[in-house]
Amino acid sequence: MRTTKILLILLILTAGVFSANAQAKSKIGVINIGELLKWMPEYDSIMTAYQLKYDQMETELKQMYAELEEKQAAYTRDQNNLTDMMKSIRMQELQDLQGRIQAYQEGAPTELNKFVEEKQAPILDKIRKAIKEVSVESGFTHVLNNSQDQVLYFDEVFDILPLVKAKLKLADKPLPASGK
């Protein structure tokens, strides 16, 4: 019985020492990658390319709607003079065009997101590399991304954004109006 108590006490003390050791070795940093991305020189060109792509897709959608309105007007105007078979064909054309418009509207956000992700990928790789280098140099064992307010609180002492900006040689510049 006495041996069991001694073993239990030793086990508790050993666990406490290992736990304290593990905590002493942990250093957590926090960074807002979304904000850092806006500081990157390539960011403005990506946003310009995004706007051009968005405008192009909006123009295409407007053209599809204009075509639909034109065909609907023609159908309404001509329906009394059309055979049942031709009415059916024209109705099917209208339904097909409405389906294409709906598919376009549903697919456009996905295409735009993919477009931006492809443009941002090399920049994000550069950012990740700089974060890793800063983390190793500064002794951080974990770095959390606070871009989407996933970290509810952190002491700003652990914010590594200034260190990563320095590593990437990013000079302070005014952020776009949508920034911060």
C-alpha positions in Angstrom: 0.0 0.0 0.0 2.8 2.4 0.9 4.7 1.5 -2.3 1.5 2.4 -4.3 1.3 5.8 -2.6 5.0 6.5 -3.3 4.6 5.5 -7.0 1.5 7.6 -7.3 3.3 10.6 -5.9 6.3 10.1 -8.2 4.0 9.7 -11.1 2.2 13.0 -10.3 5.5 14.8 -9.8 6.9 13.4 -13.0 3.8 14.4 -15.0 4.0 17.9 -13.5 7.6 18.3 -14.5 6.9 17.2 -18.1 3.9 19.4 -18.3 5.8 22.4 -17.0 8.6 21.6 -19.4 6.2 21.3 -22.4 4.6 24.7 -21.5 7.9 26.4 -21.1 9.0 25.3 -24.6 5.8 26.6 -26.3 5.7 30.1 -27.8 2.7 31.0 -29.8 2.6 33.8 -32.4 -0.4 35.4 -34.1 -0.6 37.0 -37.5 -3.4 38.4 -39.7 -2.5 37.0 -43.1 -5.3 38.8 -44.7 -3.9 42.2 -43.6 -0.4 41.1 -44.5 -1.6 40.2 -48.0 -2.8 43.8 -48.5 0.7 45.0 -47.8 2.2 42.9 -50.5 3.2 44.8 -53.7 1.4 42.3 -55.9 -1.9 42.8 -54.1 -3.0 45.8 -56.1 -2.4 44.1 -59.4 -4.4 41.1 -58.2 -7.3 43.3 -57.2 -7.1 45.1 -60.6 -7.2 41.7 -62.4 -10.1 40.6 -60.2 -12.1 43.7 -61.1 -11.4 43.2 -64.8 -12.6 39.6 -64.6 -15.6 40.6 -62.6 -16.5 43.3 -65.1 -16.1 40.9 -68.0 -18.4 38.3 -66.3 -21.0 41.0 -65.5 -21.0 42.1 -69.2 -21.4 38.5 -70.4 -24.4 38.1 -68.0 -26.0 41.3 -69.2 -25.6 40.1 -72.8 -27.3 36.9 -71.8 -30.2 38.8 -70.2 -30.5 41.0 -73.3 -30.7 38.0 -75.5 -33.4 36.5 -73.2 -35.5 39.7 -73.2 -35.2 39.9 -77.0 -36.3 36.3 -77.5 -39.1 36.7 -75.0 -40.3 39.8 -76.8 -40.1 38.0 -80.2 -42.1 35.1 -78.8 -44.8 37.3 -77.3 -45.0 39.3 -80.5 -45.2 36.3 -82.8 -47.0 33.7 -80.7 -50.4 34.1 -82.4 -48.8 33.4 -85.8 -46.8 30.4 -84.7 -47.7 26.7 -85.0 -47.9 24.7 -81.8 -44.7 23.0 -82.8 -42.8 26.3 -83.3 -44.3 27.6 -80.0 -42.9 24.6 -78.3 -39.5 25.0 -79.9 -39.3 28.7 -78.9 -40.4 28.0 -75.3 -37.7 25.3 -75.1 -35.2 27.9 -76.3 -36.3 30.4 -73.7 -36.1 27.7 -71.0 -32.7 26.6 -72.1 -31.4 30.2 -72.1 -32.9 30.8 -68.6 -31.1 27.6 -67.5 -27.8 28.8 -68.9 -28.2 32.2 -67.2 -28.9 30.4 -63.9 -25.9 28.1 -64.3 -23.7 31.2 -65.1 -24.9 33.0 -62.0 -24.3 30.0 -59.8 -20.8 29.3 -61.3 -19.5 32.9 -61.5 -18.6 33.2 -57.8 -16.8 29.9 -57.9 -14.8 31.0 -61.0 -14.0 34.3 -59.4 -12.8 32.7 -56.2 -10.6 30.2 -58.2 -9.2 33.1 -60.2 -8.2 35.0 -57.1 -6.8 31.9 -55.4 -4.6 31.1 -58.4 -3.3 34.7 -58.5 -2.7 34.7 -54.7 -1.0 31.3 -54.5 2.5 32.5 -55.2 2.2 35.4 -52.8 0.8 33.2 -50.0 3.7 30.8 -50.5 6.1 33.7 -50.1 4.2 34.8 -46.9 4.2 31.2 -45.5 7.9 31.0 -46.1 8.5 34.3 -44.3 6.3 33.2 -41.4 8.2 30.0 -41.1 11.6 31.8 -41.1 10.4 34.4 -38.6 9.0 31.7 -36.4 12.2 29.7 -36.4 14.3 32.9 -35.8 12.1 34.1 -33.0 11.4 30.7 -31.3 7.7 30.5 -32.0 6.4 26.9 -31.8 2.9 27.7 -33.2 1.6 30.6 -35.3 -2.1 31.2 -35.5 -3.8 33.1 -38.4 -6.2 35.7 -37.1 -7.5 36.8 -40.5 -11.1 35.7 -39.8 -11.2 36.6 -36.0 -10.7 32.9 -35.2 -8.5 33.9 -32.3 -10.7 35.6 -29.8 -7.9 37.2 -27.8 -4.2 37.5 -27.9 -1.6 39.8 -26.4 -0.2 42.0 -29.1 3.3 41.1 -27.9 2.8 37.8 -29.8 1.7 39.5 -33.1 4.4 38.6 -35.6 3.0 40.8 -38.4 5.7 43.5 -38.0 8.4 40.8 -38.0 7.1 39.2 -41.2 6.7 42.6 -42.9 10.3 43.3 -42.0 11.4 39.9 -43.4 9.5 40.6 -46.6 11.0 44.2 -46.7 7.5 45.7 -46.9 7.5 49.5 -46.2 4.6 51.0 -44.5 2.1 52.3 -47.1 -1.5 53.3 -46.8 -3.8 50.3 -47.0 -6.6 50.3 -49.6 -9.9 51.7 -48.3 -11.2 48.2 -47.8 -8.1 47.3 -45.6 -8.1 47.0 -41.9 
